[in-house]
Each structure stands twice: as C-alpha cells, then as structure tokens.
Amino acid sequence: MYFRRISMSFLALSVCIVSVVSAAEESISTRSLTHEEAPFVFSTKSPIVGSTKAPAPTPFSEPLFWNQFRGTINGPGAYDDHLGGAVDSSANGRIVAYGARYDSTCEAGFRAGTVRVSYYDSESSEWKQLGQTLYGEGEEDYFGKSVKLSANGYTLAVSANAYETSDNAGYVEVYKYKKKKKTWKLLGERITGERMYDSIGWGLSLSADGMTVAVGSDTHDNHIRGPCLEEDDSKITAAVDCVATYVEDGRCNWDNWSEMEDACMLGEAKLDDYFLPFVSDNTCTWDRWSDHINNADVLFSIGEYFTHSCADAPDDKYYDIGQTRIFRFDDTDWVQRGKSIYGEEYSKDGTSVDLSADGTRVVIGGPGIDDEIGRARVFRWYRKNKEWRQVGDDLMGKTKRGEMGLAVSISGDGKTVAISAGCYYYCKITPGNDRVKVYKLKAGTWNKVGESIYRESHESTFAKAISL
C-alpha cells in the first residue's frame, strides 16, 4: 500500500514524520476497527466531529492507523526556538523543511530565525540534513515563519514576515537545491513587502514545480499612501529635498515636526502621512535615511508610492485590507502575474493562501471581514487576459469573531478547497460553529462536501492549520 506521510511539529526542538499504514502490512487483524479503537479513521459519509458525543463514523473496509516514520528530527537550538512552527514536505514525504523563526543562535542576532531541510536516507534509515542551514538577515526577522517545498523537494520558499530593517515589511526568498554543490542557492531576487508593516509571507504557497509562488500580506493597507497622484508633482521632490536637510542636521524629530512640516510644505506635497511614522518613532535619522527614504518609496516613486495601491484598490479601502501577490519565475527573476489581489477594510486577506499544483488557482483566506466572520475566495489565472478572476462566490463563515479563513487549502486540480476558522475563545461548541468546511466546484458553484468538522473543547486550537 502507498505510504502517505505528513509532518507534525512541536514548538521546540523536534519534528515528527508519520505515515498512514495499512493494518494488513503490520500483520494485525484486518477486521474493521471500532470507533473506540480508531477514533481518527473516518468515512466521508459521516460527520467528522472532535467531541466524544459525536455519532460513531463508518470505518473504512481496510483499517488504517498513524505510525511514526523512522524517528524524530531534533533541532540544535534552545527551548523557545519554535522549531517546527512551520513544516512542509515533498510529495513523497522523504524531504522535509522546518523553520525555527525564534532561533537566536546565528550571528544575525535575536530571533533572526533559521530554516533547515532534511531527507530520509534509506541506507542508514536516518533523517539527514540536506544542504546548509539558512539564516535570517537580522534581529527579529522571524525567518522561517512559513516554509513551502515544491513537489520534488528541491525548491524551497521561506518567509521572514517581521524583517526589522524594513519596519516589518517582511520578505520571501526562494531557494533551489544544487545537487552537485550540495547547497541551497537563492533563486532570483528577494520578494519584499511593498511598505511598512506588510508582514509579507504570513500566507505563503508554492506550486508543484516550484516556479510559482503566492505571498500574502495580511496587514497590508493603503492609509499611509495618501491620495492618488496621476502624474509627477515637483512639490514632492522639493519637500523630500527639504526634509533631507533636517535629517542631515539631526532635526528630523518630534520636537521639530511642526516646523519641518511647515517649512517643507509637507501637507501641500501630500507627504505628511509618509514622514510622520519615521518622526514619531525616532527613526528619521541620517543612518536610516537610505533604508527608509532613498531606497523605500519616496525618491524611488513619485509614481509608485502614491499610485500603486490606489490604482489597484478602491480608495475606500484602508486599514488591514490585506494583499496577495502571485509571482512566476521567468528564468531570471520573479515576475508578478497580474495585479495584486486586495481584500476589504479589516478583512486581512492573505492571512492564508494556497496554490493549486500548476499555480493557476489560488485560495485566499480573509478571517477579519465582517466583524471577523471571515471568508475565503478562489481566483483563477487567465493567461490570455493576464488577470486573476474570482471563481464562484465568497465562502463565508457564520459566527462573529469566528475567523473563517484563518487557514485554507486547495487540491492539486484546484477544484476542492478546505477552510478552517479560528473561533478559539468566542464561539460556543455547537454544530453551527463549525471549524472546518470542505467545498467542491461544480458548474461554477462551490458545493459543500459532507458535514463540517467541529472542535472538541472551547479552548481548542484544532484546525489552526489544514491540508488537502
């Protein structure tokens, strides 16, 4: 029988790999197991319920159980590394990637984060590290927040959603394993958050061939971008040059904010909201000028800073709208496919994302919409029109603060999706407050498959992560 492996993680020090094993292979009775003997084996004809009060599901004709696959992968770090906080495996389960986003052992500093990849060596029957350890760039990058592997396990995507150097804009890097050199090499340039506090890579997914990557920024918003400008405005350049004199003299601070705002006519240049965060948190210094100003948005983009979000998103969307971008590797670098996909105010779209095997369909979770009722949406890539179009209707939750869409998953063909809710503290344990729902696409409509999956206890974090 085919062994299907999944990875289970613990928030410190170890990763377990388990397989589904047939009872026949283990030379035990082939009779059907009772509900008490196999509580995690279910038929799709019956509701899957965590509570012991649930009706007993119909067992499979060939009983299965979970068996740990060849040992535990232990990490070298400290107790609070959160090793295994992010885990993914290749299609055959013999290559596993695991992140430790709080790892502080590298030279980059406190909670820079690390990612390692291991493969199963059949000759020694052991898990061995594949290539070198990958490190975050700086303190509190949280490198390894999310990790994703291609089907063959030789392409790896990693997110560092905090990335302190860019004020939590975050970044995503994709690596290719070079077998001859036995090293992981960066594939193309780093994909970065478009602006401060984007936390790019909170949602992350990789296509089967590793050539398409989806990145979600759940806290992306456009309230600092200000009004849209259709063409260059000389007032912007003059204002930025004026601010530079204050920065150089060490006077770009909160005490001199009103003076600088008036002298540089920031309001007239529509730059008040841009400079205010740098001034208020005391980072408007000469040392940070190139990081925050020259190489960020203002000098680079009289067009980019003011028009990008406004061009793609309606003007009435501001805080935590969320953003999802899909990139395809063109043999040189990562090129964005179509426009960014935005949510609505406070929807936090991009908290979770998942790509179909070929990368042409993506499911996006937005757990914050409508008082955190939450939702998921599926989009399809139309190559001829070079645009993403929604497939079917929004898949909505039912309960306020239920956070449906906190985790999402899509099948390889893109026609089946699973959605889970947070609902950790606000929802009563009732059939109406389901935690996981599965839908199948038929004639352009998403139809629910079977019964919902419920949680066992009020504080349960069951279904915080799901996979099809």
RODO-2510 file (C-alpha; in nm, 4 decimals, decimal comma):
residues 468
     n   res          X          Y          Z
     1     m     0,0000     0,0000     0,0000
     2     y     0,1161     0,3552    -0,0723
     3     f     0,2529     0,5292     0,2344
     4     r     0,1169     0,8799     0,2804
     5     r     0,3329     1,0902     0,5109
     6     i     0,2539     1,4078     0,6928
     7     s     0,4720     1,6165     0,9194
     8     m     0,3772     1,7051     1,2741
     9     s     0,5578     1,9811     1,4570
    10     f     0,6286     2,0849     1,8133
    11     l     0,7128     2,4413     1,9100
    12     a     1,0592     2,3446     2,0231
    13     l     1,3333     2,1088     1,9248
    14     s     1,1725     1,8323     1,7201
    15     v     0,9721     1,7324     1,4150
    16     c     0,7882     1,4026     1,3789
    17     i     0,7119     1,2331     1,0482
    18     v     0,4203     0,9925     1,0443
    19     s     0,2772     0,7595     0,7826
    20     v    -0,0579     0,6029     0,7179
    21     v    -0,0033     0,2287     0,7359
    22     s    -0,2470    -0,0439     0,6484
    23     a    -0,3260    -0,2927     0,9217
    24     a    -0,2572    -0,5787     0,6830
    25     e     0,1016    -0,4629     0,6322
    26     e     0,1624    -0,4667     1,0044
    27     s     0,0361    -0,8249     1,0316
    28     i    -0,2536    -0,7444     1,2589
    29     s    -0,6201    -0,8293     1,2217
    30     t    -0,7828    -0,6984     0,9063
    31     r    -1,1216    -0,6684     1,0719
    32     s    -1,2870    -0,3259     1,0769
    33     l    -1,1823    -0,1216     1,3781
    34     t    -1,4408     0,0159     1,6163
    35     h    -1,4849     0,3865     1,6829
    36     e    -1,3047     0,3485     2,0151
    37     e    -1,0127     0,1622     1,8593
    38     a    -0,9604     0,4009     1,5671
    39     p    -1,1077     0,7411     1,6568
    40     f    -0,9262     0,9174     1,3740
    41     v    -1,0363     0,6938     1,0854
    42     f    -1,3487     0,8231     0,9168
    43     s    -1,5720     0,7754     0,6168
    44     t    -1,6714     1,0828     0,4152
    45     k    -2,0337     0,9711     0,4527
    46     s    -2,0354     1,0608     0,8226
    47     p    -1,9725     1,3876     1,0082
    48     i    -1,6213     1,4258     1,1457
    49     v    -1,6544     1,5541     1,4988
    50     g    -1,3915     1,6027     1,7668
    51     s    -1,6343     1,5517     2,0547
    52     t    -1,6849     1,2077     2,2064
    53     k    -2,0589     1,2762     2,1887
    54     a    -2,0462     1,2544     1,8103
    55     p    -2,2073     0,9587     1,6357
    56     a    -1,9655     0,6813     1,5502
    57     p    -1,8409     0,7162     1,1906
    58     t    -1,8420     0,4329     0,9435
    59     p    -1,4943     0,2719     0,9399
    60     f    -1,3012     0,2011     0,6230
    61     s    -1,3073    -0,1583     0,4996
    62     e    -0,9275    -0,1623     0,5320
    63     p    -0,8376    -0,0101     0,8698
    64     l    -0,5550     0,2401     0,8849
    65     f    -0,3572     0,3969     1,1648
    66     w    -0,0784     0,6507     1,2020
    67     n     0,2733     0,5256     1,2551
    68     q     0,5775     0,7430     1,3144
    69     f     0,8104     0,7223     1,0188
    70     r     1,1700     0,6485     1,1106
    71     g     1,2454     0,8678     1,4076
    72     t     1,2299     1,2291     1,5157
    73     i     1,4220     1,5233     1,3707
    74     n     1,5765     1,7137     1,6615
    75     g     1,6980     2,0705     1,6428
    76     p     2,0216     2,2067     1,7899
    77     g     1,8725     2,5232     1,9354
    78     a     1,7135     2,6395     2,2568
    79     y     1,3774     2,5573     2,4098
    80     d     1,1948     2,8567     2,2649
    81     d     1,3232     2,8348     1,9066
    82     h     0,9782     2,7256     1,7865
    83     l     1,1416     2,4654     1,5660
    84     g     0,8617     2,3083     1,3659
    85     g     0,6393     2,6136     1,3890
    86     a     0,6393     2,5853     1,0098
    87     v     0,6800     2,2481     0,8357
    88     d     0,6340     2,1191     0,4815
    89     s     0,7279     1,8035     0,2928
    90     s     0,7872     1,6903    -0,0624
    91     a     0,5191     1,4925    -0,2432
    92     n     0,6721     1,1578    -0,1481
    93     g     0,7351     1,2624     0,2110
    94     r     1,1077     1,1909     0,2026
    95     i     1,2215     1,5551     0,2161
    96     v     1,1060     1,7831     0,4971
    97     a     1,1613     2,1568     0,5560
    98     y     1,1173     2,3070     0,9000
    99     g     1,1556     2,6587     1,0333
   100     a     1,2620     2,7923     1,3731
   101     r     1,1607     3,1558     1,3485
   102     y     1,2725     3,2406     1,7040
   103     d     1,6184     3,0883     1,6653
   104     s     1,8781     3,3310     1,8028
   105     t     2,1881     3,1140     1,7595
   106     c     2,3085     3,2682     1,4336
   107     e     2,5257     3,5786     1,4022
   108     a     2,2286     3,7799     1,2767
   109     g     2,1067     3,8052     1,6342
   110     f     1,7961     3,7703     1,8479
   111     r     1,5166     3,5747     1,6801
   112     a     1,6643     3,6148     1,3334
   113     g     1,5344     3,2670     1,2574
   114     t     1,6644     2,9608     1,0754
   115     v     1,5382     2,7014     0,8276
   116     r     1,6694     2,3517     0,7690
   117     v     1,5797     2,0758     0,5263
   118     s     1,6223     1,7040     0,5946
   119     y     1,5949     1,3982     0,3723
   120     y     1,5369     1,0363     0,4603
   121     d     1,8436     0,8230     0,3876
   122     s     1,7130     0,4722     0,3217
   123     e     2,0583     0,3157     0,3546
   124     s     2,1127     0,4341     0,7105
   125     s     1,7410     0,4598     0,7928
   126     e     1,8030     0,8089     0,9292
   127     w     1,6996     1,1664     0,8621
   128     k     1,9975     1,3727     0,7421
   129     q     2,0249     1,7435     0,6724
   130     l     2,0061     1,8438     0,3074
   131     g     2,2373     2,1338     0,2302
   132     q     2,3301     2,4156     0,4636
   133     t     2,1234     2,5853     0,7326
   134     l     1,9544     2,9032     0,6076
   135     y     1,9593     3,2100     0,8332
   136     g     1,7597     3,5288     0,8705
   137     e     1,9296     3,8550     0,7870
   138     g     1,8843     4,0469     1,1111
   139     e     1,7345     4,0575     1,4570
   140     e     1,3670     3,9692     1,4860
   141     d     1,3307     3,8855     1,1165
   142     y     1,1400     3,5686     1,2150
   143     f     1,2938     3,3940     0,9153
   144     g     1,1120     3,0619     0,8862
   145     k     0,7659     3,1935     0,9766
   146     s     0,6399     2,9948     0,6759
   147     v     0,8165     2,7314     0,4646
   148     k     0,6979     2,5602     0,1462
   149     l     0,8556     2,2895    -0,0698
   150     s     0,7981     2,2001    -0,4324
   151     a     0,6720     1,8509    -0,5142
   152     n     1,0237     1,7125    -0,5639
   153     g     1,1532     1,8880    -0,2518
   154     y     1,4341     2,0737    -0,4265
   155     t     1,2759     2,4196    -0,4369
   156     l     1,2105     2,5934    -0,1063
   157     a     1,0214     2,9145    -0,0251
   158     v     1,0771     3,0858     0,3102
   159     s     0,9202     3,3955     0,4617
   160     a     1,0543     3,6382     0,7199
   161     n     0,7415     3,8321     0,7983
   162     a     0,8926     4,0724     1,0528
   163     y     1,2211     4,1828     0,8871
   164     e     1,3090     4,4582     1,1327
   165     t     1,5314     4,6503     0,8888
   166     s     1,2297     4,7423     0,6745
   167     d     0,9876     4,8095     0,9628
   168     n     0,8159     4,4729     0,9363
   169     a     0,7565     4,4899     0,5623
   170     g     0,8860     4,1331     0,5523
   171     y     1,0422     3,9339     0,2711
   172     v     1,0165     3,5998     0,0938
   173     e     1,3109     3,4108    -0,0519
   174     v     1,3019     3,1085    -0,2813
   175     y     1,5940     2,8656    -0,2925
   176     k     1,6934     2,5927    -0,5372
   177     y     1,8959     2,2960    -0,4216
   178     k     2,2116     2,2388    -0,6260
   179     k     2,2867     1,8685    -0,6058
   180     k     2,6473     1,8879    -0,7261
   181     k     2,7447     2,1564    -0,4763
   182     k     2,5040     2,0250    -0,2119
   183     t     2,3895     2,3754    -0,1272
   184     w     2,0739     2,5859    -0,1393
   185     k     2,1087     2,8799    -0,3778
   186     l     1,8823     3,1845    -0,3859
   187     l     1,6561     3,1740    -0,6899
   188     g     1,6098     3,5231    -0,8307
   189     e     1,5831     3,8306    -0,6117
   190     r     1,4157     3,8542    -0,2731
   191     i     1,0448     3,9424    -0,2808
   192     t     0,9770     4,2188    -0,0276
   193     g     0,6717     4,3801     0,1250
   194     e     0,5623     4,6901    -0,0588
   195     r     0,5501     4,9066     0,2512
   196     m     0,5968     4,9155     0,6270
   197     y     0,4102     4,6617     0,8403
   198     d     0,3024     4,4485     0,5436
   199     s     0,4372     4,1337     0,7131
   200     i     0,4670     3,9689     0,3728
   201     g     0,4734     3,5929     0,3788
   202     w     0,2216     3,5456     0,6573
   203     g     0,0459     3,3456     0,3886
   204     l     0,2814     3,1527     0,1576
   205     s     0,2392     2,8846    -0,1076
   206     l     0,4470     2,7234    -0,3816
   207     s     0,3315     2,5414    -0,6940
   208     a     0,4296     2,1799    -0,7547
   209     d     0,7101     2,2744    -0,9953
   210     g     0,8357     2,5474    -0,7610
   211     m     0,8134     2,8132    -1,0304
   212     t     0,5057     2,9967    -0,8985
   213     v     0,4842     3,1470    -0,5516
   214     a     0,1924     3,3195    -0,3773
   215     v     0,2634     3,5610    -0,0930
   216     g     0,0059     3,7099     0,1401
   217     s     0,0350     4,0302     0,3445
   218     d    -0,2499     4,0232     0,5936
   219     t    -0,1801     4,3665     0,7452
   220     h    -0,1276     4,5479     0,4162
   221     d    -0,3193     4,8733     0,3974
   222     n    -0,3080     5,1941     0,1996
   223     h    -0,3870     5,4571     0,4601
   224     i    -0,0313     5,5965     0,4635
   225     r    -0,0101     5,6212     0,0880
   226     g    -0,2408     5,9215     0,0802
   227     p    -0,4318     6,0472    -0,2228
   228     c    -0,3539     5,9081    -0,5646
   229     l    -0,1427     6,1242    -0,7947
   230     e    -0,1786     6,0663    -1,1658
   231     e     0,1453     6,2348    -1,2669
   232     d     0,4729     6,3659    -1,1215
   233     d     0,4474     6,6570    -0,8827
   234     s     0,7520     6,8795    -0,8379
   235     k     0,6291     6,9675    -0,4884
   236     i     0,7129     6,6135    -0,3781
   237     t     1,0750     6,6353    -0,4870
   238     a     1,1151     6,9770    -0,3259
   239     a     0,9636     6,8554     0,0004
   240     v     1,1859     6,5469     0,0139
   241     d     1,4975     6,7573    -0,0506
   242     c     1,3887     6,9920     0,2255
   243     v     1,3384     6,7076     0,4733
   244     a     1,6878     6,5815     0,3852
   245     t     1,8377     6,9000     0,5338
   246     y     1,6556     6,8357     0,8602
   247     v     1,7742     6,4746     0,8611
   248     e     2,1350     6,5743     0,7976
   249     d     2,1255     6,8336     1,0770
   250     g     1,9673     6,5865     1,3193
   251     r     1,6476     6,7907     1,3454
   252     c     1,4070     6,5404     1,1848
   253     n     1,2373     6,4598     1,5147
   254     w     0,9149     6,5072     1,7032
   255     d     1,0236     6,8350     1,8664
   256     n     1,0775     6,9931     1,5241
   257     w     0,7901     6,8181     1,3456
   258     s     0,5629     7,1237     1,3163
   259     e     0,8493     7,3431     1,1979
   260     m     0,9645     7,0904     0,9397
   261     e     0,6073     7,0235     0,8247
   262     d     0,5536     7,3945     0,7576
   263     a     0,8998     7,4744     0,6181
   264     c     0,8992     7,1805     0,3775
   265     m     0,5293     7,2223     0,2915
   266     l     0,4685     6,8534     0,3546
   267     g     0,0938     6,8995     0,3576
   268     e     0,0957     7,0627     0,0160
   269     a     0,3148     6,7836    -0,1177
   270     k     0,0850     6,5289     0,0476
   271     l     0,3739     6,3752     0,2406
   272     d     0,2520     6,4304     0,5982
   273     d     0,1390     6,0742     0,6485
   274     y     0,4525     5,9298     0,4969
   275     f     0,7073     6,1048     0,7197
   276     l     0,5006     6,1005     1,0381
   277     p     0,5859     5,7371     1,1341
   278     f     0,9618     5,7994     1,0939
   279     v     0,9427     6,1094     1,3099
   280     s     0,7166     5,9649     1,5795
   281     d     0,9298     5,6520     1,6342
   282     n     1,2634     5,8417     1,6173
   283     t     1,3907     5,6636     1,3057
   284     c     1,4118     5,9745     1,0886
   285     t     1,7904     5,9789     1,1145
   286     w     2,0740     6,0031     0,8669
   287     d     2,1728     5,6414     0,9361
   288     r     1,8255     5,5264     0,8361
   289     w     1,7720     5,7741     0,5522
   290     s     1,8769     5,5378     0,2745
   291     d     1,6852     5,2487     0,4288
   292     h     1,3592     5,4327     0,4829
   293     i     1,3601     5,7070     0,2242
   294     n     1,6004     5,6730    -0,0677
   295     n     1,5518     5,3004    -0,1171
   296     a     1,1942     5,2896     0,0027
   297     d     0,9112     5,4741    -0,1612
   298     v     0,9521     5,8498    -0,1912
   299     l     1,2537     5,9237    -0,4107
   300     f     1,2069     5,5936    -0,5886
   301     s     0,8488     5,6554    -0,6736
   302     i     0,6620     5,9658    -0,7198
   303     g     0,4558     5,7178    -0,9133
   304     e     0,4969     5,4023    -0,7033
   305     y     0,4352     5,5328    -0,3530
   306     f     0,1276     5,7315    -0,4412
   307     t    -0,0329     5,5400    -0,7248
   308     h     0,0368     5,1681    -0,6880
   309     s    -0,2180     5,0848    -0,4205
   310     c    -0,4643     5,3433    -0,5438
   311     a    -0,4503     5,2067    -0,8966
   312     d    -0,5300     4,8539    -0,7896
   313     a    -0,7509     4,9060    -0,4846
   314     p    -1,0574     5,1285    -0,4400
   315     d    -0,9943     5,4493    -0,2481
   316     d    -1,2292     5,3499     0,0348
   317     k    -1,0102     5,0578     0,1487
   318     y    -0,7650     5,1469     0,4202
   319     y    -0,6564     4,9503     0,7263
   320     d    -0,5670     4,5799     0,7107
   321     i    -0,7234     4,5197     0,3717
   322     g    -0,4651     4,2533     0,3051
   323     q    -0,2893     4,1787    -0,0198
   324     t    -0,1947     3,8678    -0,2182
   325     r     0,0604     3,8686    -0,4992
   326     i     0,1471     3,5758    -0,7233
   327     f     0,4860     3,5560    -0,8938
   328     r     0,6206     3,3322    -1,1702
   329     f     0,9923     3,2710    -1,2237
   330     d     1,0984     3,3703    -1,5764
   331     d     1,4432     3,2008    -1,5711
   332     t     1,5966     3,5228    -1,4351
   333     d     1,3756     3,6684    -1,1650
   334     w     1,0303     3,6621    -1,0083
   335     v     0,7721     3,8467    -1,2182
   336     q     0,4314     3,9284    -1,0750
   337     r     0,1368     3,7666    -1,2521
   338     g    -0,1401     4,0194    -1,2983
   339     k    -0,2390     4,2776    -1,0411
   340     s    -0,2315     4,2320    -0,6687
   341     i    -0,5477     4,0856    -0,5151
   342     y    -0,6802     4,3032    -0,2333
   343     g    -0,9354     4,2484     0,0376
   344     e    -1,1601     4,4973     0,2089
   345     e    -1,1137     4,7090     0,5171
   346     y    -1,0049     4,4914     0,8123
   347     s    -1,0560     4,1710     0,6097
   348     k    -0,6868     4,0741     0,6396
   349     d    -0,6955     3,8873     0,3091
   350     g    -0,3730     3,6959     0,2587
   351     t    -0,3549     3,5645     0,6149
   352     s    -0,3586     3,2249     0,4440
   353     v    -0,3036     3,1339     0,0792
   354     d    -0,2680     2,8108    -0,1150
   355     l    -0,1927     2,7379    -0,4814
   356     s    -0,3126     2,4535    -0,6986
   357     a    -0,0426     2,2219    -0,8306
   358     d     0,0025     2,4157    -1,1563
   359     g    -0,0167     2,7559    -0,9834
   360     t    -0,3131     2,8797    -1,1860
   361     r    -0,5645     2,8795    -0,8989
   362     v    -0,5269     3,0311    -0,5565
   363     v    -0,7465     3,0276    -0,2471
   364     i    -0,7122     3,3282    -0,0171
   365     g    -0,8318     3,3482     0,3426
   366     g    -0,9638     3,6726     0,4893
   367     p    -1,0534     3,5962     0,8526
   368     g    -1,1134     3,9604     0,9514
   369     i    -1,4058     4,0535     0,7272
   370     d    -1,7498     4,1426     0,8711
   371     d    -1,6574     4,1525     1,2402
   372     e    -1,4235     3,8578     1,1902
   373     i    -1,6890     3,6293     1,0489
   374     g    -1,4243     3,5529     0,7896
   375     r    -1,4236     3,4148     0,4379
   376     a    -1,2215     3,2518     0,1637
   377     r    -1,2107     3,3332    -0,2073
   378     v    -1,0737     3,1367    -0,5009
   379     f    -0,9195     3,3011    -0,8064
   380     r    -0,8152     3,1596    -1,1425
   381     w    -0,5393     3,2888    -1,3686
   382     y    -0,6487     3,3731    -1,7244
   383     r    -0,3348     3,3757    -1,9350
   384     k    -0,4883     3,5436    -2,2381
   385     n    -0,6226     3,8370    -2,0389
   386     k    -0,3345     3,8284    -1,7905
   387     e    -0,5643     3,8686    -1,4936
   388     w    -0,6988     3,6874    -1,1894
   389     r    -1,0742     3,6317    -1,1807
   390     q    -1,2759     3,5029    -0,8899
   391     v    -1,4187     3,1534    -0,9175
   392     g    -1,7638     3,1200    -0,7619
   393     d    -1,8889     3,3205    -0,4654
   394     d    -1,7192     3,4130    -0,1393
   395     l    -1,7114     3,1223     0,1054
   396     m    -1,8293     3,2898     0,4250
   397     g    -1,8230     3,1908     0,7889
   398     k    -2,1274     3,2126     1,0135
   399     t    -2,0121     3,3430     1,3510
   400     k    -1,8809     3,6835     1,4531
   401     r    -1,5178     3,6540     1,5593
   402     g    -1,5218     3,3063     1,4138
   403     e    -1,2338     3,3964     1,1779
   404     m    -1,3229     3,1587     0,8967
   405     g    -1,0323     3,1608     0,6515
   406     l    -0,7610     3,1567     0,9161
   407     a    -0,6279     2,8532     0,7287
   408     v    -0,7067     2,7402     0,3743
   409     s    -0,6065     2,4572     0,1437
   410     i    -0,6775     2,3728    -0,2192
   411     s    -0,6484     2,0426    -0,4031
   412     g    -0,3969     1,9846    -0,6798
   413     d    -0,6551     2,0387    -0,9536
   414     g    -0,7925     2,3493    -0,7825
   415     k    -1,1476     2,2189    -0,7637
   416     t    -1,1708     2,1323    -0,3941
   417     v    -1,0987     2,3685    -0,1046
   418     a    -1,0909     2,3350     0,2716
   419     i    -1,1342     2,6305     0,5074
   420     s    -1,0891     2,6459     0,8828
   421     a    -1,1881     2,9005     1,1469
   422     g    -1,0072     3,0413     1,4482
   423     c    -1,3003     3,0865     1,6826
   424     y    -1,0791     2,9989     1,9789
   425     y    -1,2496     3,1897     2,2575
   426     y    -1,5673     3,3420     2,1217
   427     c    -1,7657     3,0531     1,9805
   428     k    -1,9799     2,8056     2,1657
   429     i    -1,9348     2,4386     2,0826
   430     t    -2,2425     2,3913     1,8669
   431     p    -2,2994     2,2424     1,5214
   432     g    -2,3431     2,5964     1,3868
   433     n    -1,9927     2,6941     1,4888
   434     d    -1,8035     2,4631     1,2571
   435     r    -1,4261     2,4711     1,2440
   436     v    -1,3513     2,3134     0,9045
   437     k    -1,5595     2,3078     0,5880
   438     v    -1,4799     2,1450     0,2546
   439     y    -1,6199     2,2599    -0,0802
   440     k    -1,6071     2,1145    -0,4304
   441     l    -1,6523     2,3159    -0,7500
   442     k    -1,9295     2,2112    -0,9854
   443     a    -2,0611     2,4195    -1,2762
   444     g    -1,9011     2,7344    -1,1340
   445     t    -2,0544     2,6910    -0,7879
   446     w    -1,8893     2,5807    -0,4648
   447     n    -2,0873     2,2985    -0,3058
   448     k    -2,0235     2,1832     0,0481
   449     v    -1,8886     1,8289     0,0812
   450     g    -2,0144     1,6245     0,3747
   451     e    -2,0617     1,7628     0,7238
   452     s    -1,8476     2,0222     0,8933
   453     i    -1,5687     1,9287     1,1289
   454     y    -1,6187     2,0533     1,4831
   455     r    -1,3819     2,1116     1,7700
   456     e    -1,3633     1,9177     2,0915
   457     s    -1,3238     2,1883     2,3549
   458     h    -1,3789     2,5593     2,3975
   459     e    -1,0091     2,6478     2,4080
   460     s    -0,9051     2,4034     2,1355
   461     t    -0,6702     2,5284     1,8632
   462     f    -0,7719     2,2329     1,6471
   463     a    -0,7536     2,3109     1,2709
   464     k    -0,5203     2,6063     1,3082
   465     a    -0,3510     2,4502     1,0045
   466     i    -0,5134     2,2257     0,7428
   467     s    -0,4101     2,0476     0,4228
   468     l    -0,5791     1,8606     0,1403
***
